[in-house]
Amino acid sequence: MSSLPTVSPDKQHSLLTLIAPLLLLAAAFGLIGAANTFGSRLIADESTLNALFHLTSTLLWISGAFLLIRLIDAVVWQRLMVAHGYHAPRLLRQIIAALIWFWAACGVVSLVYGLSLTTLIAASTVSMGVAGFALQRPILDAFSGIVLALQRPFEIGDWLLVDEESGVGRVTEMNWRAVHLVTPNEVTLVVPNGHFTSNQAVLYSRPQQFFRDEIKVTLPYNVTTHQGQRILLGAVNQIDEIAAIPRNSIISIADYTERGILWRILYWCPDAGRVPVFRFKVHQNILRNLHYAGIEVPIPKLDLRRIPARPEQSDEFSDIDPLILHIPIFVVFTKEELRQLSTQSNNRLAHAGTPLLRQGEAGDSLFILREGMLEVRKAKEGQAETVVGRIQPGDFFGEMSLLLGEPRSATVVPIVDSMIIEISRDTMTQMMQGRPELANYLAELLAERQADSAAKIASAQIDDVEQQPQSILEQTLIRIRALFSLG
């Protein structure tokens, strides 16, 4: 036995809204029929009988208009438009209902009471013309609101640029009169609907949620195009939220000025409301990358064309690479040793996507990132590589292979073309043999970096502490002395 078809709650509600006008219409027809059948028998006065017929006919027009409004609401607004993904604005529904009531009133005046509509329409036209002239702006905004609600060019939560003066704002409310926007500075803008139908507005939230921002930076003329791209593109990609967006940033030259070359950075922001935050981070990374690359930000020059010396770099260190001065491993090195490192180190260009180091391979050098951005990847046995970190300008890596002879612990891949400094073991051997006490400092530094992980390994692998009395520091010192033949 088949079960009876079920009716959805929405359909039930639509049917229930039609019951009242149907009953009213049926009552109107019943009263008209009763008046025609029994009116002349029960009511002798002709004027009273005519008034009854006028009343029942008026009721018929009212019930018919009421039913038509409910039918349009149930069939057109709630069924057809919803099925096509549209939501009828309340103002449009009210206007349609008002027009139906108006024509019902015209029908009552003309057909029931036999009055001429010419005078009524003429008076209404004049009144509507005067009112329309006085209220033309609100009327324009109201109808523009209907257009916006039907076309839905933007939604609540979208980011819009109304004009350059107002700036960007997030849509928080849309009504018959205006659209409300809130700027990143928490300022509320009330923009009339008519503005959007007569002027251009930029929509940032479609077809994707992220949008592109622009920053312009002036760099000296002696910065090459490749170097400028590495510094600026690295500054953008050092921000994880920007790097995660599947769109490439664009670095280009915008102009040539008296101060230097004006560079243009186009990058994608994940959230328009946090544009000031991302701009600050990009500028912060640019200044950081320029510092480690030894590049001064151009300033207006006098006729002498004299550039101020770097405050943190005295004349006695002017011939030493400033990046080497910031590496903790070389803090205790003398001026002569630092100069030797600078002259014997190699500057290399690492191309994006080509691994600089591979996990498990042998190595005998230390690297310092001067420009660009590197990605650190590790793979467990039988598993794919995963990204475990990033290396920014000024960071160093590879010290365990250089000083202890260990294989590379991770794979390092440039995200963008990057410039690195490489210091070989041969260079370190000359200094270590010339001043063996350097081994003690380097052993202490490496021991600190290994302390946490080494403690976990020791607790898991060493059963009897007395079998290995040497500390991590002592073990590290022994390995360094052995590797560099210090006796």
N, C-alpha and C positions, 0 to 999 in steps of 0.2 A: 504494500500500500504506500503510495507516494505521499510525502509530506507536503503541506500547504506552503506556498512560497512566502518567505518572510519579507517584511517591509522595513527598510532602514529607518532609523530615528529621524533623519533629515527629511525623508519623504513623508513620514508620519506628521512631522511638524508642518510641512507645506500643505498637506491635506487638511489639517486642523485649521489653518489660517483661512481656508476657503469656506468653512462651514458657516461662519457668521454672515458673510455677504450673501451666500446662497439662501440662507433662511430669510434674510431681510428681503431679497429679491422675490422669493416665493410668497412672502407675506404681502409685498406690494402687488403682485399679480392677483393674489387672493382678494385683496381689498378692492382692486379695480373690478374684478369679476362680480364681487358681491354688490358693489355700487351700481353696476350696470343692471344686475338682475333684480335687486330688491330696493335700490335707492328711490325710484319713483313711487314705490308702494309705501315706503316708510316715511319719506320726507316729502311733504307737500310743497314747501317753500322752494322755488326754483333757484334763488340766490344761494341758499344753504346747500342745495344739491350741487351747484356749480363749484362752490368752495370745497365740497367733499371730493369732487372729481379732480380739482387742482391739487389738493393735498395728496391724494393717492398717486397722481401722475408725477408729482414732485418726488414722492417717496420712491417711485419706480426709477427715476433718473438718478437719484442719490444712490440707491442700492446697486444700479448698473455700474456707476462710476466706481463705487467701493469694490465691487467684484472685479472690475477691469484692473484696478490698481493692485489688488491682491494676486490676480493671475499673472500680471507682469512681474511682480515681485517673486512669485514662486517659480515661474517658468523661465523668465529671461535672466533676472538678477542672480537667483540662487542656483539655477541649473545650467543654463547655456553658458553664461559668462564664467562660472566657476569651472565648468568642464573644459574650457579653453584657457584656463590659467589666469583669468582676470577677476578682479574684485571691484564691483561697482561702487563708486564713491557715494556717500550718503547724500551729498549735495545734488548729484545727478538724479538720484531716485526721488528726492524731494521736488526737484524741478519738473520731472515727468508727472508726478502725482498732482502738482499744482496745475499743470496744463490740462490734465484730465478733469479736474474739478472745475476749471474755468470753462471748458467746453460743455460740461454738464450744466453749469449755471446758464450758459448761453442757450442751451436746449430748453431749459425750464422757462426762461424768459420769453423765448421766441415761440416755442411749440405749445407750451402749457398755458401761458398767459396771453399769447398772441401779440406781444409787444414787438416793435421794430428794433433790430439790433444796430441799425445804422448810427443812431444817436449815441447808443451805449459804446459802440466800438470807436466812434470819433472821439468821444470824451476820454475813453480809456487810452487811445493813441496819444492824445495831447498830454495826458497825465504821465504816461510812460515815457514820452519824449523828454519832458522836463526832468523827471526823476532819473532817466538814463543819462542826461547831460550832467546832472549834479553828481551822479554816482558812477561815472564812466570808469574811473580807476578801480573801485571795488568790484564792479561788474567784470572788468577785464581780468582782474586777479581771480575772481570766482570761476570764470570760464577757463582761464589758464589752469586753474587747479583741477578742473575736470579733465582737460587734455593731459596733464601730467599723471593723473590717476589712471587714465586709460592706457596711455603709452608706456608708463612706468620706465622712464629713462634712467632713474636712479631710485634707490630704496633707502629705508632707514638704516643707518650705519655706514653708508657710502661716504667717501671723501670727495669733496668738490672744490674747485677753484672758481669762485664767482667772478672776481676781478683781481688785478694785481694789488690794489689798495686794500681790499678786505682780506686777501690771502686764502689759505686752505682751511676748510672746515668740515666737520663730520655731521651728516644729516641726523638730527635727533627727533624732528617732528615735521609732519606735512599736514596742513589743513586747507580749508577752502580759501584762505586769505594769503598765507605765506608759508615759506619753508624755513625752519629753524636750524641753524648750524652752530656748532661749537668748535672754536679754533683750538690748536694745540696749547695756546696760552689761557684756555678756559674762558674765552670771551664769546658770548652768545651773539650771533648775527641773525636778524630777522629779515629775510629777503622776500619781497612780494613775488607771487607766482608769475605775474606778468613779466618779470625780469627774465625768466627762463624761456619764455616763448618769443621774446624779442631780442635777446642777447645770447652770446655764446658763453657756455660754462664748460670747464674742463673736468671730466670725470676720471678720477684716479683709481677707483676700485674695480674697474672692469676693463678688459676681460679677465684680469687677474687681480688679486688683492694687493700685490706689491707694485710699486711705481718707481720711476727713475728720477733721481735728484742730480744736481749739477754743482760742482765746486771748481773754482778757478784758482790756480796757484802760479806764481811767478818764480822761475828757477833761473840761475845764472846762464849766460851764453856758453860757458865752457862745459855744461852738462850735455852729454850726447843724447840723441833720441832714445837709444836703447837703455841708457842709464836712467833717463827720466821715466821711461815706461816701467822699469823694474822698481824704482822707488815708489812711484805713485800707485801702480797696480798692486804692489805688495802691501801698501798702506790700506787699501780697500779690502783685500783678501785676508788681512789679519783680523778682521771682525767676523766671528763665526756666523752670526745671523745673516750677514750679507753674503758670505761665501756659500751658504747653504741654498741660496736662491738660484734656480736653474737658468740664470741669464748672465751673460758675460758683461763685465764692465768695459767701458771704452775710454781709452786715453788718447787725446789728440792735442795738436797745437792750435791755439785760438788766435794768437797775435804775437807780434814782436814789439816790445816796448823799450823805453830807455833803461828801465831797470833790468830787463832780461826777457826771456821767452815766457809768454803766458800760456800755461798748459790748462787744458779742459778735461775734467774728470766726470764721466757719466756713470753712475752706479745705481743699483736697484736697492730700494728701501723696503723692508718687510711691513712697515707700519707708518702711515703718514703722520700719525700723532706723535711719533718719536723722531721726527726729522732732525730737530735741534740736537738730540742726543747722538744720533749717528754722524751728523756733520762734525760735532766736536771730536768724536772718536777718530774719524778719518783725518782731521787736522792734527790731532795728537800723534797719530801714527806717522803722518808725513814729517812732522818736526823730528820725531824720534829717528826715522830712517835717514833724514838729511844729516842729523847729528852723527850717526854711526858711519855715514858715507863720507864725512868730512866736508860737507857742502854747507856754505853759509847762505842764509836767506838773503836775497838781494835787497839792498836798501838804496834810497836815492843817493847818488854819488855827486860829490863836488867836482870842480874842475880838476883837482889833483887826482881824482879817481883812486882815493885811498880807502881800503876796506879795513875796519877795525880787526885787530887780532883776536883770536878766541881767548876769552878770559881764563879758561881753565888750563890752557896749554902755554907754558912758559917757553922762552927761547931755547933753553937747554934741551927741551924735548921736541923741538920743531921738526927734527929730521926723523922722528919716530912715528910710525903709524898710530894715530889717536885711538883706533879701535883696539889695538893690542894693549894700550894702557888701561882699558876698562875690563880686561879679562882677569878674574880672581887668581887664576893659576900663576900669572906673571907678576903678582903684586910685589914679591920679594926680590924680583930680578933687578939688577943694577941697570944704570943708564946704558952702559956699554952692551950688556946682554940684551936689553930691549932693542937697541939699535941693530944688533946682529940678527935678532928675530925679524925685524922689519925688512932688512936687506935680503935675508935668505928665504923669507916666506914667498909663496907663489899666489898670485891672484888668478882665479879660474872663473870661467863663465860656465854655469850649469844650466843646461837647457830644460825648459819645462817638460815634465813627463818622463825624462830620462833619469833612472835611479842614480843617485850620487854614491850611495852605499847600499850594500845588500846584506841582509841578516845572515850571519854565519860565516861570511867571508873573512879572510885574514886582512888585517890593516895595520899600518904603522905611521899614521899621521893624525893630526888634530885639525879641525876645521872651525872657522869663525865666519858667520854669515854677515856680509857687508851690506848687500842689497837684495831685495826679493822676499820670498816666503818659501819655507820648506815644510813638508809633511812627514811625520814619523809613523811608520807602519810596523806592526809586529804580527807574526804568525805562530800559533802553537802547532804542535805536531799534528798533521792530518787535517788542519783547518786553514781556512782562507785568511789572508791578511786583514787586519783591522787597523783603523787609524787610532793612535794612542796619544797624539800630541802634535804640536806645531812649533817650528823654530822661527823666531823673528830676528831681524837685524840686531846685532850685538850679542846674540847667543852663541855659545861654542858647544861642540860635540865631538866625540871620537877620542876623548882623553884616556879612556880605559884601554883602547887598542894602542895608543901612543906610548903610554907609560907602563902598562902591564902586559902588553902583547896579547890581550884577549881578542877573540873574533868579534866582529861587529854584532852588537846586540839587537839592532833593528835596521830596517830598510828606510832610507831617507830619499824622498823624491821631491824635486822642486815643483811647486804649484805654478809659479811663473818663472821666467828666465831670471836667474839669480847669480850674484857675484859673491864668491867666497874666497877666504884666505886659507891656504893650506900650509901647515907647519909640519915638516917631516921629522922622523926620528933621528936622521943623521944630524940635523941642526940641533936637536935637543941633546944628542950624545956629546957634541963638542962642548956644550955649556956644562953638562952634568960632570964630565970628566975634568973640566977646568975648575969647577967648584962643586965637589961631591956633597957638600952640606945641603945643596938644593934638594937632594933626595929626601931628606927628613921633612921638609916643608911639604913637598908634593905628596909624600906618604900620608901626612896628617890630613891634607885636603881630600885625597881619595878615600881615606878611611871614614871621614865624616859623611861623604856621599854614599858610601856603601853600608853605613851602620845599621840602618833599619832592616834592609833586605838581608844583609849578612846575618843579623841576629836571628831572623826567622829560619834561615837555612841551618844555622848552627844548632838551634834548639831541636830541629827535626832530624839532624844527621849525627850529632855528637852524643854518644851515650856516656862517655866518661870524660869529664872535663880535664882530668889530670893527664890524659893522653895527648892533649893539645894545649899546652900552657901558653902558647904565644897568642897575643891579642891580634885583632884585625890590623891594627896599626903596625905591629911587628911583622906580620905576614906580608903586608903591602910593601913595607920598606925592604924586606928581603927580596921580593920579586923585582922591585925597581932596580936595586943594586945588581942583581943577577942579569937583568935585561940590558943594562947599560955598562956592564963590566966594571963596576966600581969596587969590587973586591969585598 
